Amino acid sequence: IGKLSLSKSFSITNIRFDKIKGTLFSLVAKSEKKLDGVFITNCIFSPIEWSKKGRLILAIHEVSSTGIITNINILNCDFLGLKGPNIAAIMFNTGLISNISVKNNNFYNINSNSQSKGAIGVMIGSNGTNKTTKDVFISGNYFEDIKGGVGGNDATETHAIIVYGKNINIMNNTVIDMNYGNDNEAIYM
């Protein structure tokens, strides 16, 4: 399977993705276009590795600052054995982001394979989207063994959950054995 670039709504249920290298789902929302409705349920992603700078599994691509990403639901999935520099299992950090739900997932062994890059379980929003990201619900997730590099600068950020915006709800998540990285927090808001 290569990278899937998606600009319309889609649903994926009960699929196992094994031994993938690179970004699996790349969401596209060009200027003033809308990606509305993504449902990923009961899927397993294991192991997945990336050897270049990049994000993994579910990430944005070609999203302008006025592109709209809304109604994203990631439920009951397992993210196992993810490796790469600057790696993230789930990342939406550009565009007009709203109504994101990440619930009851397991994140195991998310590790940077670079001493100067970090590792993140879930990242929603950024400093640049802080005023426009809204309605994010992250609950019931389990994070274990998230490790970033130790030899770099702020690029070695390591977090189980990092979220920017308003109306953020983070509840009943468990984080175990998350360490390394020059800048790390289990949950950062």
C-alpha positions as CSV (number, residue, x, y, z in Angstrom):
1,I,0.0,0.0,0.0
2,G,1.3,3.5,-0.8
3,K,0.2,6.7,0.6
4,L,-3.5,7.5,0.2
5,S,-4.2,11.2,-0.4
6,L,-7.8,11.9,0.6
7,S,-9.8,15.1,0.0
8,K,-13.3,13.7,0.6
9,S,-14.9,11.9,3.5
10,F,-14.2,8.3,4.1
11,S,-14.6,5.4,6.5
12,I,-12.2,2.5,7.3
13,T,-13.2,-0.3,9.7
14,N,-11.6,-3.5,10.8
15,I,-8.5,-3.4,8.7
16,R,-4.9,-4.4,9.7
17,F,-2.1,-2.4,8.1
18,D,1.2,-4.3,8.5
19,K,4.8,-3.4,7.6
20,I,4.1,-0.1,6.0
21,K,6.9,2.4,5.3
22,G,5.8,6.1,5.2
23,T,2.6,8.1,5.7
24,L,-0.4,5.9,5.3
25,F,-3.3,8.4,5.1
26,S,-2.6,12.0,3.9
27,L,-5.5,14.3,4.2
28,V,-5.9,17.1,1.7
29,A,-7.8,20.4,2.2
30,K,-6.6,23.1,-0.2
31,S,-7.6,26.7,0.1
32,E,-11.2,27.1,1.3
33,K,-12.0,23.4,0.5
34,K,-13.5,21.1,3.2
35,L,-12.6,17.6,4.3
36,D,-15.7,16.7,6.4
37,G,-16.1,13.2,7.9
38,V,-13.3,10.7,8.4
39,F,-14.1,7.6,10.4
40,I,-11.3,5.1,11.3
41,T,-12.6,2.4,13.6
42,N,-11.2,-0.9,14.9
43,C,-8.0,-0.8,12.8
44,I,-4.5,-2.0,13.6
45,F,-1.4,-0.2,12.4
46,S,1.8,-2.3,13.0
47,P,4.7,-2.0,12.6
48,I,5.2,1.1,10.5
49,E,8.5,2.8,9.9
50,W,9.6,6.0,8.2
51,S,13.2,6.8,7.3
52,K,12.9,10.4,6.3
53,K,11.5,13.5,7.9
54,G,7.8,12.8,8.1
55,R,4.6,12.0,10.0
56,L,3.0,8.6,10.2
57,I,-0.4,7.0,9.9
58,L,-2.9,9.8,9.8
59,A,-1.5,13.2,8.8
60,I,-2.3,16.3,6.9
61,H,-0.9,17.1,3.5
62,E,-1.5,20.1,1.2
63,V,-3.7,21.8,3.8
64,S,-3.8,25.6,3.4
65,S,-4.4,27.9,6.3
66,T,-8.0,28.3,5.0
67,G,-8.5,24.6,4.3
68,I,-11.2,23.0,6.6
69,I,-10.7,19.7,8.3
70,T,-13.7,18.7,10.4
71,N,-15.6,15.7,11.9
72,I,-12.5,13.4,12.2
73,N,-13.2,10.2,14.3
74,I,-10.5,7.7,15.3
75,L,-11.9,5.0,17.5
76,N,-10.8,1.7,19.0
77,C,-7.6,1.4,17.0
78,D,-4.1,0.0,17.9
79,F,-1.0,1.9,16.8
80,L,1.9,-0.5,17.5
81,G,5.6,-0.2,16.8
82,L,5.9,3.1,15.0
83,K,9.4,4.3,14.3
84,G,10.9,7.3,12.5
85,P,12.4,10.7,13.0
86,N,9.9,13.4,14.2
87,I,7.2,10.7,14.2
88,A,3.5,11.1,15.1
89,A,0.7,8.6,15.0
90,I,-1.9,11.2,14.5
91,M,-1.2,14.8,13.5
92,F,-3.5,17.6,12.3
93,N,-1.6,20.9,12.7
94,T,-2.6,23.1,9.7
95,G,-5.8,24.6,8.5
96,L,-9.2,25.2,10.2
97,I,-9.5,22.2,12.5
98,S,-12.7,21.3,14.4
99,N,-14.7,18.4,15.8
100,I,-11.9,15.9,16.3
101,S,-12.5,12.8,18.3
102,V,-9.7,10.3,19.3
103,K,-11.2,7.7,21.7
104,N,-10.4,4.3,23.1
105,N,-7.2,3.7,21.1
106,N,-3.9,2.1,22.1
107,F,-0.5,3.6,21.3
108,Y,2.5,1.3,22.0
109,N,6.1,1.8,21.1
110,I,6.1,5.1,19.3
111,N,9.9,5.8,19.0
112,S,12.1,8.3,17.2
113,N,15.0,6.6,15.4
114,S,16.9,9.9,15.4
115,Q,18.7,11.4,18.4
116,S,17.7,14.9,17.2
117,K,13.9,14.4,16.5
118,G,10.9,13.7,18.7
119,A,7.9,11.4,19.0
120,I,4.2,12.2,19.5
121,G,1.1,10.0,19.9
122,V,-1.6,12.6,19.1
123,M,-1.1,16.2,18.0
124,I,-4.0,18.4,17.2
125,G,-3.4,22.1,16.2
126,S,-0.3,24.2,16.5
127,N,0.8,27.7,17.7
128,G,-0.4,28.9,14.3
129,T,-3.9,27.4,14.6
130,N,-4.4,28.0,18.3
131,K,-7.2,30.5,17.6
132,T,-9.0,28.4,15.0
133,T,-8.7,24.9,16.3
134,K,-11.8,23.9,18.3
135,D,-13.9,21.1,19.7
136,V,-11.3,18.4,20.3
137,F,-12.2,15.3,22.4
138,I,-9.4,12.9,23.4
139,S,-10.5,10.2,25.9
140,G,-10.0,6.6,27.0
141,N,-6.7,6.2,25.2
142,Y,-3.7,4.2,26.4
143,F,-0.1,5.4,25.7
144,E,3.0,3.3,26.5
145,D,6.6,3.6,25.5
146,I,6.8,6.9,23.7
147,K,10.4,7.9,23.2
148,G,12.0,10.9,21.4
149,G,15.7,11.7,20.7
150,V,17.9,13.1,23.3
151,G,20.6,15.0,21.4
152,G,18.7,17.8,19.7
153,N,16.9,21.0,20.5
154,D,13.2,21.8,20.7
155,A,12.7,19.5,17.6
156,T,13.0,16.6,20.0
157,E,9.5,17.3,21.5
158,T,8.0,14.1,22.9
159,H,4.4,14.0,24.0
160,A,1.6,11.4,24.3
161,I,-1.0,14.2,23.6
162,I,-0.4,17.8,22.5
163,V,-3.4,19.9,21.7
164,Y,-3.9,23.6,20.9
165,G,-7.2,25.5,20.6
166,K,-10.4,26.0,22.4
167,N,-13.1,23.7,23.8
168,I,-10.5,20.9,24.4
169,N,-11.6,17.9,26.4
170,I,-8.9,15.4,27.5
171,M,-10.3,12.7,29.8
172,N,-9.5,9.3,31.2
173,N,-6.2,8.7,29.2
174,T,-3.3,6.6,30.6
175,V,0.3,7.4,29.8
176,I,3.1,5.0,30.9
177,D,6.8,5.0,30.2
178,M,7.0,8.2,28.2
179,N,10.5,9.7,28.4
180,Y,13.5,11.1,26.5
181,G,13.4,14.2,24.4
182,N,14.6,17.6,25.4
183,D,11.0,18.9,25.7
184,N,8.5,16.3,26.9
185,E,5.2,16.2,28.7
186,A,2.7,13.4,28.8
187,I,-0.1,15.9,28.0
188,Y,0.4,19.4,26.7
189,M,-2.3,22.0,26.1
